[in-house]
Amino acid sequence: MKRSNSFLLSLNATDIIVITFCVLLSLLNLIFINRIEYWYLNILINVIIVISIIFIVINIKKDKNTIWHQLHYWYLVPLIFVFFKELYLMVDPIRGVIYDDILIAIDRFILGVDPTVELYKISNPYLTELLQIVYATFFFLPVILGLEFILSNRVNDLDYSAFIIVYGFILSFIGYLLVPAIGPRFTLHDFASNNLEMPGVFITDFLREIVNSGESIPSGTLNPEKIVQRDVFPSGHTQMTLLVMFLSFKFNSRVKYFFLINGTLLIFATVYLRYHYIIDLIGGALFMLFTIWSGKQIYTRWNRLNNERINFGIFKSNKKESSG
């Protein structure tokens, strides 16, 4: 029991929330085993993730080689995409409903119009091209911030930022389970005509295809609205971009103004490019605030437990030496 407790406290706060989410997803797969076709694959993936974390932590304790320390952070990058696709296999089978009508009604109540329809009036190929490129930078923003902290050897800033980013993604994934929706490019517009109605200049269509493929609707997919990922509310792009912007200013990143400018354009792009409703952005902002508030509590308390364990170990060691 002591050894298991000792190992548990060797995990960092990010490991804990990842393992907790794996357990939660596995339980949902078991509860809805009759609805989720690939439930066994999801559970297997979650088990592999947990075993991998344990393996990495054990090797960090045995060997102080920086390779294991680096792997302890970089496994999080593909992990987010793995969780994203696992949710794809779960949300629609579990919920079987979308709430776009409600999100549209809220937008109309707040603004009196459909924002994507109004923004279409000011669209032009050059603006579309710029915003599609900016939108494509989304997944690189946390990586850029992490690389800066690694290169400048800011371990504590990296550790906290990694936790907040992963925790934020997990909360957004829970939001997709609670409020599944597909977005205005399917409900308020003709998805098949998107490239014709909002053309870019050089690489807009190519970047759109990458986004579409990531959401399980590659070119030529029949009835894409039926199989697209239910990932609209909250706007994860808004939530996570705001988190990166916040962390970059909190820790005085050298490229914080790049995050500010790029992030502002990216958030605008989510509506302009018809991926999100305005209420999704509001939801993303609220999720961001909750992530910061609750994340700080979790991170601080877990680190306090670790510090108490270390101090207690030092105290016991000194006590044995003095008695000897």
N, C-alpha and C positions, 0 to 999 in steps of 0.2 A: 504493500500500500504506500509506504514511504517513497519507494522508487517511482511508482506511477505518479504520485503527487509531484515529485521532483522533476520528472520529465514533463509533466503538464505545464509546470511553471517555467520550463525551458522554452516553451513556445512563445512567440511574440504575439502582440494583440492582433496582428493581421492573420496569423495562422489560426487563431481562435475563431475569428469571425468566418474564415473560409471553411473550417471544419464544421462549425455550427450550421452554415448554409448548406453544406453537403448533407448533413444529417436531416435538415429540414426538407430538402428536395427529395431525399430518399424516402422519408416518411410520406410525403405527398404521393410519390410514385406507388407506394404500397397501399395507401388509402384508396387511390383511384386506379388500382391495378386493372380493373375491367374496362377503363376508358383509355388508358395510355398504352398504345400499341408496343412501344419500345421501352417499357418500364424497366426491364431487366438490364438493358444497355445503359440507361441513365444511372441506375444503382451501381453497376460495374464501374462506370466512369467516376462516380463519387468515391467509391472505395479506392480506386487507383489514385485519385487526388490526395486522399487522406494518407494513404501509405507513402506516397511520394513526399509529402510534407514531413512525416515522421522520419523517413530515410534521410532527408536533407538535414533536419535538425540533429539527428544522431551523429551524422558525419561532421557537422559543425562542432559538436562537443568533442569529438575525437580528434579532429584535425582543424587547426586554425587557418588552414589554407584559404586564401581569399576567394578561390573558385566557388566553394560551397556558400560563402557569404553572398557572393554575387548571384548565384543561382537562387538563393533564398528570396531575392527580390524579383529577378527576371522571370521566374516561373509564373508570376502574377499576370504578365502580359498575355500569353496565350490562354491562361485560365479564364480571363474575362470573356473571351470569345467562346470558350467551351461552355461556360455557364449560359451565355446568350443563346447558343444553339440548343442546349438542353431545355431551356425554357420554351423554345420553339416547338418541341415535341410534347410539351405539357399544357401550355396555356389554353389553346383552343379545345383540346380534349376535355380538360377539366371544366372550363367555363362555358364553352359553346355559345358565346354571345359576344357582341361588340357594342360599345357605348358611344359610337360616333354621333348618333342623333342627339344625345344629351350634351356632348362636347360642343357640337355645332350650335345648339340652342343657347348654351352659356355664352359663347362668343357673340352671338347676335344680341343677347341681352346686355352684355357689357358694351359692345361697340355699335350695335345697330346694323352691322354689315358682316359679310364673310370676308375676313382679312385677306385670304389668298386670292379671292376674286377681285378685290380692290387693288391689290398689289400688281395683278396682271396688267392693269392699265398703265403702269409705269415701267413694265419690263422691257428690256432690250438685250440683244445678244451679248454685249460687252459686260453689262452688269451681271447677267446670268452666268457668264463664263467665270467672272471673278468670284462670285458667291459659291459656285459649284466647286471651285478649287479650294476656297476657304473651308467649305463644308467637309471636304475630303481630308483636311488636316486634323480632324477631331481626335482620332486615336493616337496621333503623334504628340499631342500636347502634353499628356502626363509623362510620356517617354522623354521628351525634351527636358522637362522639369527634373525628372529623376536623374538624367545624365549629368545635368549641371551640378546637382548635389553630390553625385559620385565623383566627378572630376575635381571638385573642390573639397572632397573629403568631409562633407557635412553629414555625418552619419545620422545624427539625431533628427535633422530636418528631413532627410530621406525616409527614415523610419516612420515618422509621423505622417508625412505626405503620402507614403505608400498605403498606410492604414486608412487614411481618410478617403483616398481615391477608390480603393477596393470596397470599403464600406459603402461609399456613395453608389457605386455600381450595383451592389447587392440590394440596396434599398430601392433603386430604380427598377430592378428586376421584380421585386415584390410588388411594386406599383403596377407593372404589366399584368401580374396575376389578378390584382384587385380591380383594375379598370382596363380591360383589353379593348384596343381600338386599332384601326388601320390607317387613319389619316385622310386629309382632304384631297390628296392626289387620286384617291379611289372614290371618295364620296361626293365631293363637290366638283370634281373635274374628271375628264376622260383620261385614264392612265395611259391608254394606248396612243393618245395624241400628245402626250407631254413633250416629246422631243420636237414635234411640229409647232406646238403653240409657244414653247419657250426654248428656242434654239440657242446654242452657245456659239462660239467662234471656232475653237480648235478641238478641245478635249472634253467638252461638257457631256456629250453622249457617252463617251468612254467611261467617265467617272460615274455617271448615272448607272451604267451597267454594273460597275463594281459594287455600288451601293445596293442595287436591286439583287444581285447575286448573293450578297451577304445576308439579305433578308429572304433568301430562298425563292426568288422569282427571277431567274435568268431569262435572257431574251427568248421570246417565243413561248413563254409559259401561258397556257390556257387558263382563263379565269383566275388571274393573279390575286385578285381581292380575296379569294377563298383560301389561299394558302400562304399569303404574306405573313410575316411575323407580326404578332400583336404587340407592338412596342412604341405606342404613341404617347400614352400618359403614364407618368410624367415625361416631359421631354428630357431624355437622358443627355442629349447634346447640350441642352441648356444647363441642367444640373451639374454635369461634370465639367463643362467649360467654366462655369462660375466658380467651381471648387478649385480648378487650376489657377484661375485668376486670383482668387482669395489667397491661396497658398503662396503664389509667386510674390505677392505684396507682403504677406505675413513674414516670409523668410527673406525678403529683399532680393529676389532673383535679379540677375543681371539683364534678363530679357522680359521683365515684368510688363514693360510697355508694349512689347510685341504681343504678349498674351492678352493685354487689355484691348488693343486694336483688333487683332485677329479674332479674339473671342467675341467682341461686340458684333463684328460682321457675321461671324458664324451663327450667333443666336438669331440675328435678323434673317439669315439665309434659311433657317429651319422653316420659317413661314413663307418667305418669298418663293422658295423652291417647292412649296406645297407638301412638305413632310409633316408639318404640325399645325395645330390650331393655337390660337393665342392662349387659351386656358391651359394647354400643355406647357407653355413657357412659364406661366404663373405657377403651375404645379411643380415644374422643375426648380424654380427659384425657392419655393417653400420646402421642397425636399432637400435642397442645398443647405438651407438654414438649419433644418432638423439634423442633417448629417454632421454639420459643424458642432452643433450643441450636444447632441447625444454621443457623437464620436469622441469628443473631448472627454466626456465622463467615462466612457468605456476604456479608452486608451490610458487615461490617468490612473484609474482604479487597477487595471491589470498590471501596469508598471509598478504601482505601489506594492502590489502583492509580490512581484518579483524582487523588489528591493528589500522587502521584509524577509523574504526567504534567504536572500544573500546575506543580509545582516545577521540573521539568526544563525546561519551556517558559520559565519565568522566568529560569532559569540561562542558557539559550541566548541569550535576549534581552539579558541583562546582559553576556554575553560578547561579543556582536556590538557593543554600544554601546561597551564598553571598547576593543575592537580598532579600532573606527572612530575 
